[in-house]
Amino acid sequence: MRQHKKYEYDAFVSYNTHDQEWVINELLPTLEDKYHWRLCLHHRDFEPGKCILKNIVQNIYASRKTICVITHHYLESEWCSKEMQVASFRLFDEHMDVLVLIFLEHIPSDSLSPYRRMRKLVKKTYLTWPQEEKEIPLFWHKLNMALKTS
């Protein structure tokens, strides 16, 4: 499945610790166990003792994609903001589709105003965690397809 040998990870996952339960219980088992993607998670894969910002930059660039798990907590976090900035810089720098946004909850567009770049990206492509359980398999299928694109 891995066609890009130069990357250590298929995706860097940017999320707020308040949303770690969803990442650990939903995202991780589905993407790593079911679809066999290699994810980079800060609580598991960051190099201990290395500056957090260096870890962020190094791991985002060592990943084919960056998945941002967007919630109100995410938008209030300074570290999540830094991860989004690095991923956005890479997006504009490399002109590649490297960013996948997952909205776990409804965020009014005016709440995204400090994230002007994100608002532009949101108009293009993003996924929303379904409210109805029957729609969850389609969500995972769409996310898997987004990770397959180069």
N, C-alpha and C positions, 0 to 999 in steps of 0.2 A: 504493500500500500504506500510506503514512503518513497516518493519519487525525488525528493529534494534531500540529497545526502549532506549538503553543506549546513543544514540546520540541526541543532541538538534536539529541539522540540518542535512539535507541530503547532502548538499554540501556548502563548503566555496568557495566563488568566489574571486579569485585573479585577479585584473585588474588594469590598469593605469587609472587615472582620465581622460586622453585624450580619452579613449574608453568607458567612462561612458554612453554616449548616446546609444551605441549599447547594453550595458548591461541592461540599464533601458528600452529601447524600444523594444528589441528583446528577449534577454535571459530571463529576469525576467518574462514578461507576459507568455512566452511559457512554461517555466519550472514550475513556481508557479501556474499560472491560468489553463493552459491546462493539464499539467501532475501532478499537485499537489505536487511538491517537495518543501521542505522548504529550502530556500537558506539563507546563511549568507553573508551580504554585509557590508563592513566596514563603509560606509556612513550612514547606517541605524541601524546596529546591534551591533556595538562596544560600550562598556561601557564608557560613558563620564568620563573624569578625570583619567581613568586608563592608564598606560603606553601603548603606541601603540604596542610595541613588546609583552607585556603580553597579550594584546587583540588578536594579531595575533596567538600566540601559543595556547592560551586557545580556540579560536574559530576554529582553524584548527583541534585540537584534539576533539572538541565537534561536529565535522562534519564527516559523513561517508566518504566523498570524498572531494577533492579539485579540483575545476575547474580553470585552469589558462588560461586567455584570452591573447594570445601571439600576440604582435605587436612590431614594432620597439620601440615605447614608453615604452612598458613593459620591454624590454631588457635593456633600459637605466635607469630604475628606481631603486633606492636603496631599497625602501620599497617592490617593487615587487620581487626583488632579495631575500630579507629576507623571504618573504612568500614562494617563491619557495624552499629556503633552508630548511625551517621548514617542508614543505610538503614532500620534498625529504627525509629528515631525517626520517620522519614518515614512508614513503614508505619502506625504507631499514630496519628500526627498527622493524616494525610490519610484514614485508613480505606480505603485502596485497596490492591489486590493488586499491590504494586510490587516484590516480592522473589521471585527465582527462585534456589533453591539447587541446585547441582550437586555431588554427591559423587563425586570421582574415585577415592576409595579408601574401604574400610570404616572407619568411625569408630565405636568403641564408644560407646553413649549416655552412659556415665559420663564420657567424655572431653569431652562437650559441656556438662557441668555448669556451668562458668563462663559459658556462653552460655545462660542460662535461657530468654531470649526465643527463641533459635534452637531450643531443644528443643521449645518450644511450636509454633513454625512448622513444624518437621520432622514433627510429627505430622500436619500438614495436607498440605503438598505439597512434594515435592522430587524431583529426578531423580538417578539413579545411573548413572555411566558404565558401560556393559555390559562384562562379561568376555568375552562371545562376540561375535565380529565380525558374525554374522548379525543381532544385535539392535541394532547401531549405527544403521541407517536409522530404526528405530522411535524410538530416543532423539532423533535430530534432529527427527523429526516432532513428538514431544511438546514439545520445547523451542520449536520454531517456534510451536506452538499456544499455549504459555504466554506467548510474547511478543505474540501477537495479542490476548490478553484485555486489556480496559481496566480 
